Amino acid sequence: MPTLLNVNGFKFFFYANEHEPMHIHISKGDEYAKIELATLKVLAILLNQKT
């Protein structure tokens, strides 16, 4: 999994040969998001729900 950027605890990465649409994964700690590159649409989000 190639990492493109690490900044302020956020890790921006992608997986080679992954499905369309082109997107990027972003994680910080236990939190995660997947963003479509062409539209910047959020495709997935997982937040650590501390109660």
C-alpha positions in Angstrom: 0.0 0.0 0.0 1.9 3.1 -1.2 1.6 6.1 1.1 1.4 9.4 -0.7 1.4 11.8 2.3 1.7 11.8 6.1 0.7 15.1 7.7 -0.6 15.9 11.2 -1.3 12.3 11.8 -3.3 11.8 8.6 -2.1 9.1 6.2 -3.1 9.4 2.6 -2.7 6.1 0.7 -3.9 3.8 -2.1 -3.8 0.2 -3.1 -2.3 -0.8 -6.5 -4.8 -2.3 -9.1 -7.8 -1.3 -7.1 -11.4 -0.9 -8.4 -12.9 2.2 -10.1 -13.7 5.0 -9.5 -10.2 6.3 -8.7 -10.1 7.1 -5.0 -7.8 7.7 -2.1 -7.9 6.2 1.5 -7.2 8.5 4.4 -6.7 7.3 8.0 -5.8 8.8 11.3 -5.7 6.6 14.3 -8.8 4.4 14.2 -10.7 6.7 11.9 -10.9 6.2 8.1 -12.3 7.7 5.0 -12.3 6.9 1.2 -12.6 9.8 -1.2 -13.3 9.7 -4.9 -10.7 11.8 -6.7 -12.7 13.1 -9.6 -15.6 14.5 -7.5 -14.2 14.5 -4.0 -17.3 12.6 -3.0 -16.9 10.6 0.3 -17.3 7.0 -0.6 -16.9 5.6 3.0 -16.2 6.8 6.4 -15.6 5.1 9.7 -15.2 7.1 12.9 -14.1 5.8 16.2 -17.3 6.1 18.3 -16.0 6.5 21.9 -18.8 6.4 24.5 
